[in-house]
Amino acid sequence: MDSLVNINITEPITELVKVVSNGIGILYEPRRIRKKAEAEAKALEITERSKTNAEIERRERLSESDIRIQNRLMVQERRRQKNIDDVVGIAAYQLKDEKEVPKDKVSIDWATRFFNTVQDISEDEMKLIWGKLLAGEVKSPGSYSLRAIELLKNLTSEEALLFTEASKFALRRAHEIIIIQSDNINNDFGLTFDNILTLTDAGLLKPIIDTAIDLAPLNGAEEVIFTYGNYAVKAIVKAEGQIATYIYTTAGSQLFKLIDTPEVNLDYLKKVLKSISNNNVRFHVYKITKWNSENDFDIDEKDVLDMS
């Protein structure tokens, strides 16, 4: 796991330390930040030795049961501290190239809920997700709701993996994320209906009731833009219609942002768009040449994907 020891202490890293301190209730001091004089360290060593001797005497007066309780609590808290340190290290690595922090600050309630949860996350795969989430909240406070924290808390590593795999099928329209409901094609590419039910039960997808999205024409023809990884999907709509979809929940959409540039399958995209194309709606797919922001990008109109 990454740690703060080898990370330059920039403004975003300092802000991260503040968030951690607010979340755990005490000052969080990475070793690199602390500068102890040799004399102070020597005094501490002597003090600790005295404490150790006193601890030995105290333990001799404790019952065997009391000692087991203390040992168990110590092991548990050491493990929890390691979990926190690992997640903070991952967040620090995610923030190492950031130069500024926003004016808005991470809520203390949010930080408290986050660290009360993350202290019991032991699987490396899940720590990576939590670390990215923490970094994202520091960069843009309010990006991840308490509901998203609760959802992720209850997510198994298997469900998290399935969620990542499902991203290969996801299209985004502004802040809405969908999977086109073409079960035969989805199944052929490995996304079964049982997978959809699992993601729905986990709270990542909305219940499968009235989840179609509208494509309504405007002034004879409307362009509706979706994104698919680093591709833009332009729907040319000539008449009002709907597309049957599976829709991500708000919390699911927030967690979707934790996936680094979702893997895409252009063969899948061609087939699924062809299955919903008709006289009223047709699609053009372009390579995105530059991202200006989360929902703004440039495309090359000449670089059109062959949909045949």
Helices and strands as residue ranges (DSSP letters): G 4-6, H 11-24, H 38-61, H 64-95, H 108-118, H 124-139, H 146-153, H 157-166, G 167-169, E 170-173, E 176-180, H 183-188, H 193-201, E 213-215, E 222-228, E 231-237, E 241-243, E 245-247, H 250-256, H 266-276, E 281-293, E 296-304
